[in-house]
Amino acid sequence: MSVLKNKKGFILISAYMVVSVLIILATAFSARSIGEKRVADKERDTIQALWLAEAGLDRAIVEFPNTPLSGTLGTGLAYSTQTTALTASRYLVTSTGGVPSTVVSPNSAIRKVSAIIEVPVNLASPGDITSAITATGDVEVRGSAEVNGDVDENYTFDFEDIFGISKEAMRSGATHHYVNPPNNVTPVDHVTWIDVGAANEVNITTTGWSGSGILVIDGDLLITGGHFSGIIWVIGTLMVSGNPIIDGAIFVESGAEFETTLTGNPTVSYDSEAIGDAFSFIPSSSAPYLINWKED
């Protein structure tokens, strides 16, 4: 009887040992599986972070010179960029991708890339503009109208030669684009392009109105008040009266059969500084291109 009891005790102990071994093996297998999953997740996040950094770089090039930029691609996928000028035509773009964010933390996978991009230089020069008024037709200055600078009438000139880019590029890159706007439209700064229907014209009449940069009117323009500093380009007819003040230069592309008229008390003055400032807003007709890039 005692032998039987001893055998039962041995079997019970053996069973406990087998169960213990199985538990140990299961725990080890589970720990290994969890560890392998963490490694796989970290590797996945690291790869995604690099892709995010590259996506940010691509966007920074496409949207140059906008900076800084940031965005997300889905949940827990973020990027941020910064663009810094190195020379007049070369820029450093840095882009950071992060999962779940670009904020440094023990749980974040972060990759950074930097690139040198080149922006094609516009060969057009503000120094090539030397007259206060340039028109394809006659220019009539009468009354108390005052023009400080040369007036070139019946003159042949080309938009792309003056600005270094096409009208299409200027229009698509304009800061403001209006179609048949109300009188005294604002804001008018940097580059403003206005499309005017055949039966309409742009009217600037208020004394307190002000504008600057490059203003292109694809249609007729009447100015009787306000102050503008920069370059006005009219693809149509121009009438200036009242008492507006215009510093910079005016181009009127209306055809030889049309007359540009200044009457009343306006003042138009050639201003090389205002012209130079306006040139700084000309959008590039060529996209920046990549010189080199590396992961930081």
C-alpha positions in Angstrom: 0.0 0.0 0.0 2.8 2.3 0.9 4.5 1.5 -2.5 1.3 2.5 -4.3 1.2 5.8 -2.4 4.8 6.5 -3.2 4.2 5.9 -6.9 1.2 8.3 -6.8 3.3 10.9 -5.1 6.1 10.5 -7.7 3.5 10.8 -10.6 2.1 14.0 -9.0 5.5 15.6 -8.6 6.4 14.6 -12.2 3.1 16.2 -13.4 3.9 19.4 -11.5 7.4 19.4 -13.1 6.0 18.9 -16.6 3.4 21.6 -16.1 6.1 24.0 -14.7 8.3 23.3 -17.7 5.4 23.9 -20.0 4.6 27.2 -18.3 8.3 28.3 -18.4 8.4 27.4 -22.1 5.1 29.2 -22.8 6.3 32.3 -20.9 9.6 32.3 -22.8 7.9 31.8 -26.1 5.4 34.6 -25.3 8.2 37.0 -24.2 10.2 36.2 -27.3 7.1 36.8 -29.5 6.4 40.1 -27.7 10.1 41.1 -28.1 10.1 40.2 -31.8 6.9 42.2 -32.4 8.4 45.2 -30.7 11.5 45.0 -32.9 9.3 44.6 -36.0 7.1 47.5 -35.0 10.2 49.7 -34.3 11.6 48.7 -37.7 8.3 49.5 -39.4 8.1 52.9 -37.6 11.7 53.7 -38.5 11.0 53.0 -42.2 7.8 55.0 -42.2 9.6 57.9 -40.5 12.1 58.0 -43.3 9.3 58.0 -45.9 7.6 60.8 -44.0 10.8 62.9 -44.0 11.2 62.3 -47.8 7.5 63.3 -48.3 8.1 66.5 -46.4 11.2 67.2 -48.6 9.2 66.7 -51.7 6.5 69.1 -50.5 9.0 71.7 -49.5 10.5 71.7 -53.1 7.1 71.8 -54.7 5.8 74.7 -52.5 9.1 76.6 -52.3 9.6 79.2 -50.8 6.9 78.5 -48.3 8.5 77.6 -44.9 8.1 76.1 -42.4 5.8 73.3 -43.5 4.2 70.5 -41.5 1.6 67.8 -42.1 0.4 64.4 -41.3 -0.2 61.3 -43.4 -2.9 59.3 -41.6 -2.9 58.8 -37.8 0.3 59.0 -36.0 2.4 59.9 -39.0 3.9 63.4 -39.1 6.5 65.5 -40.8 7.9 69.0 -40.6 10.3 71.1 -42.8 12.4 74.2 -42.7 14.0 76.0 -45.6 17.1 78.3 -45.1 18.8 80.4 -47.8 22.5 79.6 -48.3 23.1 81.9 -51.3 21.0 83.9 -53.7 20.1 80.7 -55.6 20.8 77.8 -53.2 18.8 76.7 -50.2 19.1 74.1 -47.4 15.9 72.1 -46.8 15.7 70.0 -43.7 12.8 67.6 -43.2 11.9 65.5 -40.2 9.5 62.5 -40.2 8.2 61.0 -37.0 6.0 58.1 -35.8 3.8 58.9 -33.9 5.1 62.5 -34.1 8.2 64.6 -34.7 8.6 65.3 -31.0 11.5 63.5 -29.5 10.4 60.8 -27.0 11.3 57.2 -26.1 8.2 56.1 -28.0 9.0 58.1 -31.2 10.7 56.8 -34.3 12.3 59.9 -35.9 14.4 60.2 -39.2 15.8 63.4 -40.6 16.9 64.3 -44.1 18.5 67.4 -45.5 18.9 68.6 -49.1 20.5 71.4 -51.1 18.2 72.8 -53.8 18.9 75.2 -56.6 16.5 77.9 -57.7 17.0 79.1 -61.3 18.0 82.8 -61.3 15.8 85.2 -63.1 18.0 87.1 -65.6 15.6 90.0 -65.9 16.8 93.1 -64.1 14.9 96.0 -62.6 17.8 98.2 -63.9 16.5 97.6 -67.5 13.4 99.7 -66.6 14.4 103.3 -67.1 11.2 105.2 -67.9 8.2 106.3 -65.8 5.7 105.4 -68.5 6.1 103.0 -71.5 3.3 102.5 -73.9 2.6 100.9 -77.2 0.5 103.9 -78.3 0.5 107.6 -77.7 0.8 109.1 -74.2 -1.1 112.4 -73.6 -0.1 114.4 -70.5 -2.3 117.4 -70.0 -3.7 119.7 -67.3 -1.6 119.7 -64.1 -0.6 116.1 -64.5 3.1 115.6 -63.5 5.4 112.9 -64.8 8.8 112.7 -63.2 10.9 110.6 -65.6 11.0 109.6 -69.2 7.9 108.7 -71.3 8.4 106.2 -74.0 5.4 106.2 -76.4 4.7 104.1 -79.5 7.3 101.7 -78.1 7.6 97.9 -78.6 8.3 95.9 -75.5 7.7 92.3 -74.3 6.3 91.1 -70.9 8.8 88.2 -70.7 11.7 90.4 -71.6 10.8 92.8 -68.8 10.0 90.3 -66.0 11.9 87.2 -67.1 8.8 85.0 -67.0 5.7 84.6 -69.1 2.3 86.1 -68.4 1.0 82.6 -67.7 3.7 82.1 -65.0 3.1 85.5 -63.5 -0.7 84.9 -63.4 -0.4 81.4 -61.9 2.1 82.5 -59.3 0.3 85.7 -58.3 -0.3 86.4 -54.6 -3.8 87.8 -55.4 -5.9 86.9 -58.4 -9.2 88.8 -59.0 -11.8 88.6 -61.7 -13.9 91.7 -62.3 -13.4 93.0 -58.7 -15.3 95.9 -57.1 -13.9 99.4 -57.1 -10.8 100.0 -55.0 -10.1 96.3 -54.6 -7.7 95.3 -51.8 -5.3 93.9 -50.9 -3.0 94.7 -53.7 0.6 93.8 -52.8 3.4 91.5 -53.9 2.0 90.2 -57.2 -1.7 91.0 -58.0 -3.3 89.8 -61.3 -6.7 91.2 -62.3 -8.8 89.7 -65.1 -11.4 92.2 -66.5 -14.2 91.4 -68.8 -14.6 93.3 -72.1 -17.6 95.3 -70.7 -15.8 96.2 -67.5 -12.8 98.1 -66.2 -10.8 98.3 -62.9 -11.5 101.5 -61.0 -9.3 102.9 -58.3 -10.9 106.0 -57.0 -10.4 106.4 -53.3 -7.8 108.8 -52.0 -6.9 106.5 -49.1 -6.4 103.4 -51.3 -2.9 102.0 -51.4 -1.1 99.2 -53.3 2.4 98.0 -54.0 4.4 95.4 -55.8 3.4 94.3 -59.3 -0.1 95.0 -60.5 -1.2 93.4 -63.8 -4.5 94.4 -65.3 -5.7 92.2 -68.1 -8.2 94.8 -69.3 -8.8 98.6 -68.9 -7.8 100.6 -65.9 -9.1 104.0 -64.5 -7.1 105.6 -61.7 -8.4 108.7 -60.0 -7.0 108.4 -56.5 -4.8 106.4 -54.1 -1.1 105.7 -53.9 0.7 102.8 -55.7 4.4 101.9 -55.3 5.9 99.5 -57.8 5.0 98.4 -61.4 1.6 98.7 -63.0 1.2 96.7 -66.3 -2.0 97.3 -68.2 -3.0 94.9 -71.0 -5.7 97.4 -72.2 -6.3 101.1 -71.9 -5.2 103.4 -69.1 -6.8 106.7 -67.9 -5.2 108.5 -65.0 -6.9 111.6 -63.6 -7.8 113.1 -60.2 -4.9 113.2 -57.8 -3.3 109.7 -57.5 0.4 109.2 -56.8 2.3 106.4 -58.6 5.9 105.7 -57.7 7.8 103.2 -59.9 6.9 102.5 -63.5 3.8 102.1 -65.8 3.6 99.9 -68.9 0.6 100.1 -71.1 0.2 97.3 -73.7 -2.9 98.6 -75.5 -1.9 98.7 -79.2 -0.7 101.6 -81.3 -4.2 102.8 -82.0 -5.0 103.5 -78.3 -3.9 106.6 -76.3 -2.8 106.6 -72.6 -4.1 109.8 -71.0 -3.1 111.6 -67.8 -5.1 114.6 -66.8 -6.1 116.4 -63.6 -3.4 116.4 -60.8 -1.8 113.0 -60.8 1.9 112.5 -60.1 3.7 109.6 -61.8 7.4 109.3 -60.8 10.1 106.9 -61.9 11.4 105.2 -58.8 14.1 102.6 -59.1 13.8 101.5 -55.5 10.1 100.8 -55.8 10.8 98.9 -59.1 13.6 96.9 -57.4 11.3 96.0 -54.5 8.6 94.9 -56.9 11.1 92.6 -58.7 11.7 90.7 -55.5 8.1 89.3 -55.7 8.4 87.9 -59.2 7.5 84.2 -59.0 10.0 81.8 -60.5 9.0 80.2 -63.8 11.2 77.2 -63.1 10.8 74.8 -60.2 13.7 74.4 -57.8 15.7 71.2 -58.5 17.6 68.9 -56.1 21.4 69.1 -56.0 22.0 66.5 -53.3 20.5 65.1 -50.2 21.5 62.9 -47.2 20.0 61.5 -44.1 21.2 63.3 -41.0 
